[in-house]
Amino acid sequence: QCDASYQAYGKDVFLFKGALQGQTVNEGDLISFKVQLSPKGPQAGNVSILPPGSFKADGKPSVDFTAVLKAYSVEKGYGFLQGDDLTHIFGKDIFFHRREMEGQEPVDGATVKFAVELDPAGQPAAKNCSMVGSSGLAPSYGAAPKEASG
């Protein structure tokens, strides 16, 4: 069951045993796949079985990931999170948007802790983000605190 695929094709994506290439899959397992269109409808190809908790599914949150923010655009408010775990599980970097930072303004190279959810198109995106340590935060602007006089 993949909501994004169902919305795009109006039916579930069929998973042939041969597409698993020897992998064992059980009902409820999280998988990653590319949709291949056939005369009978959409089929799953390039199938990978994902570790439990890789992304939010069926109301269960994902595990927390930590990765480095790269290619962050202050003007656009987005960038990508890069890390070995992400590459291993998802095969790519994860989309990041500053609205997930609760008012903090990150900078390129910052380390971010986050969960993964699928966006409406079925792509993984970072959610509930927070900075790891204080490095990587852009300075806050405003009045400086008054010094105590003695």
DSSP file (Angstrom, degrees, kcal/mol; ACC not computed):
  #  RESIDUE AA STRUCTURE BP1 BP2  ACC     N-H-->O    O-->H-N    N-H-->O    O-->H-N    TCO  KAPPA ALPHA  PHI   PSI    X-CA   Y-CA   Z-CA
    1    1 A Q              0   0    0      0, 0.0     2,-0.4     0, 0.0    11,-0.0   0.000 360.0 360.0 360.0 122.6    0.0    0.0    0.0
    2    2 A C     >  -     0   0    0      1,-0.1     4,-2.6     2,-0.0     5,-0.2  -0.927 360.0-160.1-138.0 109.2    1.5    3.3   -1.1
    3    3 A D  H  > S+     0   0    0     -2,-0.4     4,-2.5     1,-0.2     5,-0.2   0.892  92.2  51.8 -58.5 -42.9   -0.8    6.4   -0.9
    4    4 A A  H  > S+     0   0    0      1,-0.2     4,-1.9     2,-0.2    -1,-0.2   0.913 112.6  45.1 -63.2 -42.4    1.3    8.4   -3.4
    5    5 A S  H  > S+     0   0    0      2,-0.2     4,-2.6     1,-0.2     6,-0.4   0.899 111.9  52.4 -67.3 -39.8    1.3    5.7   -6.0
    6    6 A Y  H  X S+     0   0    0     -4,-2.6     4,-2.6     1,-0.2    -2,-0.2   0.913 110.2  48.3 -63.0 -41.7   -2.4    5.0   -5.5
    7    7 A Q  H  < S+     0   0    0     -4,-2.5    -1,-0.2    -5,-0.2    -2,-0.2   0.887 115.1  45.7 -64.3 -38.2   -3.2    8.7   -6.0
    8    8 A A  H  < S+     0   0    0     -4,-1.9    -2,-0.2    -5,-0.2    -1,-0.2   0.865 129.3  21.5 -73.5 -36.2   -1.0    8.8   -9.1
    9    9 A Y  H  < S-     0   0    0     -4,-2.6    -2,-0.2     2,-0.3    -3,-0.2   0.520  94.1-124.9-115.0  -8.4   -2.3    5.6  -10.8
   10   10 A G  S  < S+     0   0    0     -4,-2.6     2,-0.3    -5,-0.3    -4,-0.2   0.632  85.3  58.1  73.4  12.4   -5.7    5.0   -9.2
   11   11 A K  S    S-     0   0    0     -6,-0.4    -2,-0.3    -5,-0.2    -1,-0.2  -0.973  93.4 -80.9-160.6 166.1   -4.8    1.5   -8.1
   12   12 A D        -     0   0    0     -2,-0.3     2,-0.4     1,-0.1    -9,-0.0  -0.334  46.7-109.5 -70.1 156.3   -2.2   -0.3   -6.0
   13   13 A V        -     0   0    0     28,-0.1     2,-0.3   -11,-0.1    30,-0.2  -0.757  32.4-127.1 -87.4 131.7    1.2   -1.1   -7.4
   14   14 A F  B     -a   43   0A   0     28,-2.5    30,-2.7    -2,-0.4     2,-0.6  -0.612  16.4-154.0 -82.9 137.4    1.7   -4.8   -8.1
   15   15 A L        -     0   0    0     -2,-0.3     2,-0.2    28,-0.2    30,-0.1  -0.924   6.7-157.3-115.6 107.0    4.8   -6.5   -6.6
   16   16 A F    >   -     0   0    0     -2,-0.6     3,-1.1    28,-0.4     4,-0.5  -0.577  23.4-126.0 -78.6 144.5    6.1   -9.5   -8.5
   17   17 A K  G >  S+     0   0    0      1,-0.3     3,-1.5    -2,-0.2     5,-0.4   0.869 110.2  60.9 -56.1 -38.8    8.2  -12.0   -6.5
   18   18 A G  G >  S+     0   0    0      1,-0.3     3,-1.1     2,-0.2    -1,-0.3   0.780  93.2  64.2 -62.0 -27.3   10.9  -11.7   -9.2
   19   19 A A  G <  S+     0   0    0     -3,-1.1    28,-0.7     1,-0.2    -1,-0.3   0.704  91.6  65.7 -69.8 -18.5   11.3   -7.9   -8.5
   20   20 A L  G X  S-     0   0    0     -3,-1.5     3,-1.9    -4,-0.5    -1,-0.2   0.686  91.5-148.9 -76.4 -17.8   12.5   -8.8   -5.0
   21   21 A Q  T <  S-     0   0    0     -3,-1.1    -3,-0.1    -4,-0.4     3,-0.1   0.897  73.3 -41.0  49.1  49.2   15.6  -10.5   -6.4
   22   22 A G  T 3  S+     0   0    0     -5,-0.4    -1,-0.3     1,-0.3     2,-0.1   0.334 105.3 134.2  86.9  -7.5   15.8  -13.0   -3.6
   23   23 A Q    <   -     0   0    0     -3,-1.9     2,-0.5    -6,-0.1    -1,-0.3  -0.460  53.6-129.0 -73.5 148.9   14.9  -10.6   -0.8
   24   24 A T        -     0   0    0     -2,-0.1     2,-0.4    -3,-0.1    -1,-0.1  -0.873  27.8-175.5-101.0 129.4   12.3  -11.8    1.7
   25   25 A V        -     0   0    0     -2,-0.5     2,-0.3     4,-0.0     6,-0.0  -0.963   6.8-163.5-126.8 142.7    9.4   -9.4    2.4
   26   26 A N    >   -     0   0    0     -2,-0.4     3,-2.4     1,-0.0    -2,-0.0  -0.868  39.9 -82.5-120.6 156.3    6.6   -9.7    4.9
   27   27 A E  T 3  S+     0   0    0     -2,-0.3     3,-0.1     1,-0.3    -1,-0.0  -0.342 118.8  25.6 -55.9 132.1    3.3   -7.9    5.1
   28   28 A G  T 3  S+     0   0    0      1,-0.3    -1,-0.3    -3,-0.0     2,-0.1   0.255  88.0 135.4  94.5 -11.3    3.8   -4.6    6.8
   29   29 A D    <   -     0   0    0     -3,-2.4     2,-0.4     1,-0.1    -1,-0.3  -0.390  58.0-119.3 -67.1 147.7    7.5   -4.3    5.8
   30   30 A L        -     0   0    0     20,-0.5    20,-2.8    -3,-0.1     2,-0.3  -0.752  38.5-179.9 -86.6 132.7    8.6   -0.9    4.5
   31   31 A I  E     -B   49   0A   0     -2,-0.4     2,-0.4    18,-0.2    18,-0.2  -0.942  23.1-144.1-132.4 156.7   10.0   -1.0    0.9
   32   32 A S  E     +B   48   0A   0     16,-3.0    16,-2.5    -2,-0.3     2,-0.3  -0.945  32.7 157.1-114.3 140.3   11.4    1.4   -1.6
   33   33 A F  E     -     0   0A   0     -2,-0.4     2,-0.4    14,-0.2    13,-0.2  -0.987  38.5-124.7-156.8 162.5   10.6    1.0   -5.3
   34   34 A K  E     -B   45   0A   0     11,-3.0    11,-2.5    -2,-0.3     2,-0.4  -0.937  35.3-119.5-109.8 137.4   10.3    2.7   -8.6
   35   35 A V  E     -B   44   0A   0     -2,-0.4     2,-0.5     9,-0.2     9,-0.2  -0.624  26.7-169.4 -80.8 130.4    7.1    2.4  -10.5
   36   36 A Q  E     -B   43   0A   0      7,-3.2     7,-2.6    -2,-0.4     2,-0.3  -0.986  17.8-134.3-119.0 125.7    7.2    0.7  -13.9
   37   37 A L  E     +B   42   0A   0     -2,-0.5     7,-0.0     5,-0.2    -2,-0.0  -0.629  28.5 173.6 -83.8 135.2    4.2    1.0  -16.1
   38   38 A S  E >   -B   41   0A   0      3,-1.3     3,-1.7    -2,-0.3    -2,-0.0  -0.831  49.6 -96.7-129.1 169.4    3.0   -2.2  -17.9
   39   39 A P  T 3  S+     0   0    0      0, 0.0    -2,-0.0     0, 0.0    -1,-0.0   0.792 126.5  49.4 -58.2 -26.4   -0.1   -3.0  -20.0
   40   40 A K  T 3  S-     0   0    0      1,-0.3    -3,-0.0     0, 0.0     0, 0.0   0.490 125.0 -89.8 -91.7  -3.3   -1.7   -4.4  -16.8
   41   41 A G  E <   - B   0  38A   0     -3,-1.7    -3,-1.3   -28,-0.0    -1,-0.3  -0.755  69.9 -15.4 126.4-173.9   -0.9   -1.4  -14.7
   42   42 A P  E     - B   0  37A   0      0, 0.0   -28,-2.5     0, 0.0     2,-0.3  -0.397  56.5-172.0 -70.7 138.4    1.9   -0.1  -12.4
   43   43 A Q  E     -aB  14  36A   0     -7,-2.6    -7,-3.2   -30,-0.2     2,-0.4  -0.942  25.2-112.3-127.9 151.2    4.4   -2.6  -11.1
   44   44 A A  E     + B   0  35A   0    -30,-2.7   -28,-0.4    -2,-0.3     2,-0.3  -0.679  39.2 171.3 -83.8 132.9    7.2   -2.2   -8.5
   45   45 A G  E     + B   0  34A   0    -11,-2.5   -11,-3.0    -2,-0.4   -26,-0.0  -0.879  57.0  32.2-132.9 167.5   10.8   -2.3   -9.8
   46   46 A N  E    S-     0   0A   0     -2,-0.3     2,-0.3   -13,-0.2    -1,-0.2   0.934  83.7-169.4  49.4  52.2   14.2   -1.6   -8.2
   47   47 A V  E     +     0   0A   0    -28,-0.7     2,-0.4    -3,-0.2   -14,-0.2  -0.547  15.9 178.3 -81.5 133.3   12.8   -2.9   -4.9
   48   48 A S  E     - B   0  32A   0    -16,-2.5   -16,-3.0    -2,-0.3     2,-0.5  -0.999  25.6-133.2-130.7 136.0   14.7   -2.5   -1.6
   49   49 A I  E     - B   0  31A   0     -2,-0.4   -18,-0.2   -18,-0.2   -25,-0.0  -0.785  27.1-146.0 -88.2 128.6   13.5   -3.6    1.8
   50   50 A L        -     0   0    0    -20,-2.8   -20,-0.5    -2,-0.5     3,-0.1  -0.635  20.4 -99.7 -96.6 150.9   14.0   -0.8    4.3
   51   51 A P    >   -     0   0    0      0, 0.0     3,-1.5     0, 0.0    -1,-0.1  -0.351  53.6 -87.4 -62.8 148.0   14.8   -1.2    8.0
   52   52 A P  T 3  S+     0   0    0      0, 0.0    11,-0.1     0, 0.0   -23,-0.1  -0.282 115.1  23.2 -54.7 140.2   11.9   -0.8   10.4
   53   53 A G  T 3  S+     0   0    0      2,-0.2    10,-2.8    -3,-0.1    63,-0.2   0.595  76.6 134.4  80.1  11.1   11.3    2.8   11.4
   54   54 A S  S <  S-     0   0    0     -3,-1.5     2,-0.3     8,-0.2     8,-0.1   0.859  80.6  -1.8 -62.7 -34.4   13.0    4.3    8.3
   55   55 A F  S    S-     0   0    0      6,-0.1    62,-0.2    60,-0.1    -2,-0.2  -0.972  94.2 -77.1-149.6 163.1   10.1    6.7    7.9
   56   56 A K        +     0   0    0     60,-2.4    62,-0.4    -2,-0.3     2,-0.3  -0.424  59.7 161.2 -63.5 127.4    6.8    7.4    9.5
   57   57 A A  B >   +C   60   0B   0      3,-1.9     3,-2.3    -2,-0.2    -4,-0.0  -0.987  56.3   1.9-151.8 140.9    4.2    4.8    8.5
   58   58 A D  T 3  S-     0   0    0     -2,-0.3    -1,-0.1     1,-0.3    -2,-0.0   0.839 129.4 -55.9  52.7  38.2    0.9    3.7    9.9
   59   59 A G  T 3  S+     0   0    0      1,-0.2    -1,-0.3     0, 0.0    -3,-0.1   0.414 110.7 122.6  78.0  -2.2    1.1    6.2   12.7
   60   60 A K  B <   -C   57   0B   0     -3,-2.3    -3,-1.9    -5,-0.1    -1,-0.2  -0.810  61.0-126.6 -94.3 129.6    4.4    5.0   13.9
   61   61 A P        -     0   0    0      0, 0.0    -6,-0.1     0, 0.0     2,-0.1  -0.239  22.9-110.4 -70.7 162.0    7.2    7.6   13.9
   62   62 A S        -     0   0    0     54,-0.2    -8,-0.2     1,-0.1    -9,-0.1  -0.407  36.8 -95.5 -81.4 166.6   10.5    7.1   12.2
   63   63 A V        -     0   0    0    -10,-2.8    53,-0.4    -2,-0.1     2,-0.4  -0.361  50.0 -95.2 -69.4 163.0   13.8    6.6   14.1
   64   64 A D        -     0   0    0     51,-0.1     2,-0.3    -3,-0.1    51,-0.2  -0.687  41.8-164.4 -83.9 136.2   15.8    9.8   14.6
   65   65 A F  E     -D  114   0C   0     49,-3.3    49,-2.3    -2,-0.4     2,-0.4  -0.803   8.7-152.1-112.6 158.5   18.6   10.4   12.1
   66   66 A T  E     +D  113   0C   0     -2,-0.3     2,-0.3    47,-0.2    19,-0.2  -0.999  28.9 150.7-130.4 131.3   21.5   12.8   12.2
   67   67 A A  E     -D  112   0C   0     45,-2.2    45,-3.0    -2,-0.4     2,-0.4  -0.937  43.8 -97.2-152.3 171.4   23.1   14.2    9.1
   68   68 A V  E     -DE 111  82C   0     14,-2.5    14,-2.9    -2,-0.3     2,-0.4  -0.810  34.0-125.3-100.0 133.8   24.9   17.2    7.7
   69   69 A L  E     + E   0  81C   0     41,-3.1    40,-3.3    -2,-0.4     2,-0.3  -0.630  36.4 175.9 -77.9 127.9   23.0   20.0    5.9
   70   70 A K  E     + E   0  80C   0     10,-3.4    10,-2.5    -2,-0.4    38,-0.0  -0.931  55.0  16.6-132.2 158.0   24.4   20.7    2.4
   71   71 A A  E    S+     0   0C   0     -2,-0.3     2,-0.4     1,-0.2    -1,-0.2   0.841  78.3 173.5  52.7  38.7   23.4   23.0   -0.4
   72   72 A Y  E     -     0   0C   0      7,-0.2     2,-0.6    -3,-0.1     7,-0.3  -0.648  20.0-155.4 -81.3 129.3   21.2   25.1    1.9
   73   73 A S  E  >> - E   0  78C   0      5,-2.7     4,-2.6    -2,-0.4     5,-0.7  -0.920   8.6-164.6-106.3 114.4   19.8   28.2    0.4
   74   74 A V  T  45S+     0   0    0     -2,-0.6    -1,-0.2     1,-0.2    24,-0.0   0.905  92.2  52.6 -61.5 -41.3   18.9   31.0    2.9
   75   75 A E  T  45S+     0   0    0      1,-0.2    -1,-0.2    -3,-0.1    -2,-0.0   0.904 119.4  32.5 -62.4 -43.2   16.8   32.7    0.2
   76   76 A K  T  45S-     0   0    0      2,-0.2    -1,-0.2    21,-0.0    -2,-0.2   0.708 100.4-133.1 -89.4 -22.0   14.7   29.6   -0.6
   77   77 A G  T  <5 +     0   0    0     -4,-2.6    21,-2.9     1,-0.3     2,-0.3   0.665  68.4  92.4  80.5  16.3   14.8   28.1    2.9
   78   78 A Y  E   < +EF  73  97C   0     -5,-0.7    -5,-2.7    19,-0.2    -1,-0.3  -0.942  34.1 144.5-140.8 165.5   15.7   24.6    1.8
   79   79 A G  E     - F   0  96C   0     17,-2.0    17,-2.4    -2,-0.3     2,-0.4  -0.818  42.8 -83.6-166.1-155.6   18.6   22.3    1.2
   80   80 A F  E     -EF  70  95C   0    -10,-2.5   -10,-3.4    -2,-0.2     2,-0.5  -0.982  22.5-134.1-136.7 146.0   19.5   18.6    1.6
   81   81 A L  E     -EF  69  94C   0     13,-3.0    13,-2.2    -2,-0.4     2,-0.4  -0.856  23.8-163.8-100.4 132.0   20.6   16.4    4.5
   82   82 A Q  E     +E   68   0C   0    -14,-2.9   -14,-2.5    -2,-0.5     2,-0.3  -0.951  22.4 137.4-122.4 132.9   23.5   14.1    3.7
   83   83 A G     >  -     0   0    0     -2,-0.4     4,-2.3   -16,-0.2     5,-0.2  -0.968  57.8-110.5-167.2 156.9   24.7   11.1    5.7
   84   84 A D  H  > S+     0   0    0     -2,-0.3     4,-2.5     1,-0.2     5,-0.2   0.893 116.8  52.5 -60.1 -42.0   25.8    7.5    5.3
   85   85 A D  H  > S+     0   0    0    -19,-0.2     4,-2.6     1,-0.2     5,-0.3   0.909 109.9  49.4 -60.6 -41.9   22.7    6.1    6.9
   86   86 A L  H  >>S+     0   0    0      1,-0.2     4,-2.8     2,-0.2     5,-0.9   0.917 111.5  48.0 -64.5 -43.3   20.5    8.1    4.5
   87   87 A T  H  X5S+     0   0    0     -4,-2.3     4,-0.9     4,-0.2    -1,-0.2   0.909 114.0  47.6 -63.2 -42.3   22.5    7.0    1.4
   88   88 A H  H  <5S+     0   0    0     -4,-2.5    -2,-0.2    -5,-0.2    -1,-0.2   0.921 122.9  31.8 -65.4 -44.5   22.3    3.3    2.6
   89   89 A I  H  <5S+     0   0    0     -4,-2.6    -2,-0.2    -5,-0.2    -3,-0.2   0.939 136.1  20.0 -81.4 -49.6   18.6    3.4    3.3
   90   90 A F  H  <5S-     0   0    0     -4,-2.8    -3,-0.2    -5,-0.3    -2,-0.1   0.610  90.4-129.5-101.8 -14.0   17.1    5.8    0.8
   91   91 A G  S  <<S+     0   0    0     -5,-0.9     2,-0.3    -4,-0.9    -4,-0.2   0.615  81.2  47.1  76.0  11.1   19.9    5.9   -1.8
   92   92 A K  S    S-     0   0    0     -6,-0.8    -2,-0.3    -9,-0.1    -1,-0.2  -0.972  93.6 -74.2-165.7 174.0   20.0    9.7   -1.8
   93   93 A D        -     0   0    0     -2,-0.3     2,-0.4    -3,-0.1   -11,-0.2  -0.371  49.4-116.1 -75.3 162.2   20.0   12.8    0.3
   94   94 A I  E     -F   81   0C   0    -13,-2.2   -13,-3.0    -2,-0.1    31,-0.2  -0.859  24.3-112.4-108.2 135.9   16.9   13.9    2.2
   95   95 A F  E     -Fg  80 125C   0     29,-1.0    31,-3.0    -2,-0.4     2,-0.4  -0.393  34.2-166.6 -64.9 138.3   15.0   17.2    1.5
   96   96 A F  E     -F   79   0C   0    -17,-2.4   -17,-2.0    29,-0.2     2,-0.4  -0.990   8.5-171.5-129.8 135.7   15.1   19.7    4.3
   97   97 A H  E >   -F   78   0C   0     -2,-0.4     3,-1.9    29,-0.3   -19,-0.2  -0.991  28.1-130.9-128.1 140.2   13.0   22.9    4.8
   98   98 A R  G >  S+     0   0    0    -21,-2.9     3,-2.5    -2,-0.4     5,-0.4   0.708  99.2  77.4 -63.0 -20.7   13.6   25.5    7.4
   99   99 A R  G >  S+     0   0    0      1,-0.3     3,-0.7   -22,-0.3    -1,-0.3   0.732  88.2  61.7 -61.8 -18.2   10.0   25.5    8.5
  100  100 A E  G <  S+     0   0    0     -3,-1.9    29,-1.1     1,-0.2    -1,-0.3   0.427  89.4  72.9 -83.4   1.2   10.8   22.3   10.3
  101  101 A M  G X  S-     0   0    0     -3,-2.5     3,-1.4     3,-0.2    -1,-0.2   0.374  98.3-125.6-100.3   3.7   13.4   24.2   12.5
  102  102 A E  T <  S-     0   0    0     -3,-0.7    -3,-0.1     1,-0.3     3,-0.1   0.917  78.8 -40.1  51.9  50.4   11.0   26.1   14.8
  103  103 A G  T 3  S+     0   0    0     -5,-0.4    -1,-0.3     1,-0.3     2,-0.2   0.259 105.5 126.5  89.0 -12.4   12.4   29.5   14.1
  104  104 A Q    <   -     0   0    0     -3,-1.4    -1,-0.3    -6,-0.1    -3,-0.2  -0.552  53.0-141.5 -76.7 145.2   16.1   28.5   14.0
  105  105 A E        -     0   0    0     33,-0.3    33,-2.9    -2,-0.2   -31,-0.0  -0.898  20.5-159.5-109.6 104.7   18.0   29.6   10.9
  106  106 A P  B     -I  137   0D   0      0, 0.0     2,-0.3     0, 0.0    31,-0.2  -0.256   1.2-146.5 -77.7 168.1   20.5   26.8   10.0
  107  107 A V    >   -     0   0    0     29,-1.4     3,-1.9    31,-0.0   -38,-0.2  -0.914  35.5 -76.8-129.8 159.7   23.6   27.3    7.8
  108  108 A D  T 3  S+     0   0    0     -2,-0.3   -38,-0.2     1,-0.3     3,-0.1  -0.264 117.8  28.1 -52.8 136.7   25.4   25.0    5.3
  109  109 A G  T 3  S+     0   0    0    -40,-3.3    -1,-0.3     1,-0.3   -39,-0.1   0.349  86.5 138.7  91.6  -5.6   27.4   22.3    7.1
  110  110 A A    <   -     0   0    0     -3,-1.9   -41,-3.1    26,-0.2     2,-0.5  -0.383  55.0-121.9 -70.5 150.1   25.3   22.3   10.3
  111  111 A T  E     -D   68   0C   0     24,-0.4    21,-2.4    21,-0.4     2,-0.4  -0.840  32.9-167.4 -94.6 129.7   24.5   18.9   11.9
  112  112 A V  E     -DH  67 131C   0    -45,-3.0   -45,-2.2    -2,-0.5     2,-0.4  -0.944  17.0-151.5-124.8 137.0   20.8   18.3   12.1
  113  113 A K  E     +DH  66 130C   0     17,-3.3    17,-2.2    -2,-0.4     2,-0.3  -0.894  37.7 146.1-102.0 137.3   18.7   15.6   14.0
  114  114 A F  E     -D   65   0C   0    -49,-2.3   -49,-3.3    -2,-0.4     2,-0.3  -0.977  43.3-120.6-162.1 166.4   15.4   14.7   12.4
  115  115 A A  E     - H   0 127C   0     12,-2.6    12,-2.6    -2,-0.3     2,-0.5  -0.738  31.6-123.3-108.7 165.0   12.7   12.2   11.6
  116  116 A V  E     + H   0 126C   0    -53,-0.4   -60,-2.4    -2,-0.3     2,-0.3  -0.945  30.0 169.7-116.8 132.4   11.7   11.1    8.1
  117  117 A E  E     - H   0 125C   0      8,-2.3     8,-2.6    -2,-0.5     2,-0.4  -0.940  36.6-110.3-129.7 156.1    8.2   11.3    6.6
  118  118 A L  E     - H   0 124C   0    -62,-0.4   -63,-0.0    -2,-0.3    -2,-0.0  -0.732  30.9-135.8 -86.5 134.9    7.1   10.8    3.0
  119  119 A D    >   -     0   0    0      4,-3.2     3,-2.7    -2,-0.4  -115,-0.1  -0.240  39.9 -84.8 -78.4 176.4    5.8   14.0    1.3
  120  120 A P  T 3  S+     0   0    0      0, 0.0    -1,-0.1     0, 0.0    -2,-0.0   0.751 131.7  54.3 -57.4 -23.6    2.6   13.9   -0.8
  121  121 A A  T 3  S-     0   0    0      2,-0.1    -3,-0.0  -113,-0.0  -113,-0.0   0.411 122.0-106.5 -89.3   2.7    4.7   12.7   -3.8
  122  122 A G  S <  S+     0   0    0     -3,-2.7  -117,-0.0     1,-0.3    -4,-0.0   0.607  76.4 135.3  85.0  11.7    6.1    9.8   -1.8
  123  123 A Q        -     0   0    0      1,-0.1    -4,-3.2  -119,-0.0    -1,-0.3  -0.736  60.9-107.1 -94.7 142.2    9.5   11.3   -1.4
  124  124 A P  E     + H   0 118C   0      0, 0.0   -29,-1.0     0, 0.0     2,-0.3  -0.441  42.2 178.4 -69.3 138.6   11.4   11.2    1.9
  125  125 A A  E     -gH  95 117C   0     -8,-2.6    -8,-2.3   -31,-0.2     2,-0.3  -0.987  31.5-106.7-140.6 148.4   11.6   14.6    3.7
  126  126 A A  E     + H   0 116C   0    -31,-3.0   -29,-0.3    -2,-0.3     2,-0.3  -0.561  40.4 178.7 -76.7 135.6   13.1   15.7    7.0
  127  127 A K  E     + H   0 115C   0    -12,-2.6   -12,-2.6    -2,-0.3   -27,-0.0  -0.926  56.1  21.0-133.7 158.0   10.6   16.6    9.8
  128  128 A N  E    S-     0   0C   0     -2,-0.3    -1,-0.2   -14,-0.2     2,-0.2   0.926  83.4-173.3  51.5  54.0   10.8   17.7   13.4
  129  129 A C  E     +     0   0C   0    -29,-1.1     2,-0.3    -3,-0.2   -15,-0.2  -0.479  15.5 173.1 -84.7 147.4   14.4   19.0   12.9
  130  130 A S  E     - H   0 113C   0    -17,-2.2   -17,-3.3    -2,-0.2     2,-0.2  -0.987  33.4-106.6-148.3 152.2   16.7   20.3   15.5
  131  131 A M  E     - H   0 112C   0     -2,-0.3     2,-0.7   -19,-0.2   -19,-0.2  -0.507  24.5-132.6 -77.4 145.4   20.4   21.4   15.5
  132  132 A V  S    S-     0   0    0    -21,-2.4   -21,-0.4    -2,-0.2     3,-0.2  -0.898  77.7 -20.0 -97.2 113.0   22.9   19.1   17.2
  133  133 A G  S    S-     0   0    0     -2,-0.7    -2,-0.0     1,-0.2   -22,-0.0  -0.219  94.2 -75.9  75.9-176.1   25.0   21.4   19.4
  134  134 A S  S >  S+     0   0    0      2,-0.1     3,-1.2    -2,-0.0    -1,-0.2   0.579  97.7 104.6 -97.2 -10.5   25.1   25.2   18.8
  135  135 A S  T 3  S+     0   0    0      1,-0.2   -24,-0.4    -3,-0.2    -3,-0.2  -0.418  74.2  36.1 -69.3 147.4   27.4   25.1   15.7
  136  136 A G  T 3  S+     0   0    0      1,-0.3   -29,-1.4   -26,-0.1     2,-0.4   0.352  83.5 123.0  95.1  -6.3   25.7   25.7   12.5
  137  137 A L  B <   -I  106   0D   0     -3,-1.2    -1,-0.3   -31,-0.2     3,-0.1  -0.745  61.9-126.2 -89.6 135.6   23.2   28.2   13.7
  138  138 A A        -     0   0    0    -33,-2.9   -33,-0.3    -2,-0.4   -31,-0.0  -0.474  41.5 -90.8 -71.0 149.7   23.1   31.6   12.0
  139  139 A P        -     0   0    0      0, 0.0     2,-0.3     0, 0.0    -1,-0.1  -0.308  37.4-124.3 -63.5 145.9   23.5   34.5   14.5
  140  140 A S        -     0   0    0     -3,-0.1     2,-0.4   -36,-0.0   -36,-0.0  -0.703  24.2-143.2 -87.3 143.7   20.3   35.9   15.8
  141  141 A Y        +     0   0    0     -2,-0.3     2,-0.3     3,-0.0    -1,-0.0  -0.838  48.1  82.5-110.8 147.5   19.8   39.6   15.3
  142  142 A G  S    S-     0   0    0     -2,-0.4     2,-0.2     0, 0.0    -2,-0.0  -0.945  81.3 -20.9 152.8-169.5   18.2   42.1   17.8
  143  143 A A        -     0   0    0     -2,-0.3     3,-0.1     1,-0.1     0, 0.0  -0.439  63.5-123.9 -69.9 136.6   19.2   44.1   20.8
  144  144 A A        -     0   0    0     -2,-0.2    -1,-0.1     1,-0.1     3,-0.1  -0.501  36.3 -95.6 -75.1 148.2   22.2   42.8   22.7
  145  145 A P        -     0   0    0      0, 0.0     2,-0.2     0, 0.0    -1,-0.1  -0.354  44.2-106.5 -63.9 146.1   21.6   42.1   26.4
  146  146 A K        -     0   0    0      1,-0.1     2,-0.3    -3,-0.1     3,-0.0  -0.501  31.1-123.8 -73.6 140.2   22.5   44.9   28.8
  147  147 A E        -     0   0    0     -2,-0.2     2,-0.3     1,-0.1    -1,-0.1  -0.612  25.8-112.6 -83.2 144.0   25.6   44.5   30.8
  148  148 A A        -     0   0    0     -2,-0.3     2,-0.3     2,-0.0    -1,-0.1  -0.574  28.6-142.2 -74.3 135.4   25.3   44.7   34.5
  149  149 A S              0   0    0     -2,-0.3    -1,-0.0     1,-0.1    -3,-0.0  -0.772 360.0 360.0 -99.4 146.8   27.1   47.8   35.9
  150  150 A G              0   0    0     -2,-0.3    -1,-0.1     0, 0.0    -2,-0.0   0.433 360.0 360.0-135.6 360.0   28.8   47.4   39.1
